[in-house]
């Protein structure tokens, strides 16, 4: 009687399985804040810097929100309201000489 053992001990029929993507390899989620109106000082000429002007800001934030998706817990995600306030504060408090 011959040896009937399996020459391939790997039960996986695919000899080159794809590795599981690591968390850092997966595409990031995107959060969009569109058409955020902020009044702030912009411009380089003195007369431009006397009054606040309307500025429209658009932001795309790339973030890993997989934990929030798994937990369904607000504490694990990004607070749009807080993010919007931080953007507005940064723009309003800036003193940079900006050309529109």
C-alpha positions, 0 to 999 in steps of 0.5 A: 500500500502506498502513502496516501497523505496529502502532499499539500498540508495547506487546506487553503486551495489558494496558494497566494491568499491576499493579506488582510489590509492593515488599518493604516492601509485602508482608505480614510473616510472623508468629511466635507464642510462646504460653503462655510461663511466666515467674516474675517480680515483679509487683504494686504492693503490697509483699507482692505484690513479695516473691515471684515470681509466675507470668506467662503471656506470649503474643507475636506477632512480625511480621517479613520472613522472605523472605530465610530462605525463599529461602536456607533458611539458619538464619542468615537467620531468627529463632531462637525459642530466643534470642527466648524467652530474651530475653523471659524475661530482660526479664520477670525483670529488670523492676522495674516496678510492674505491675497484673495 
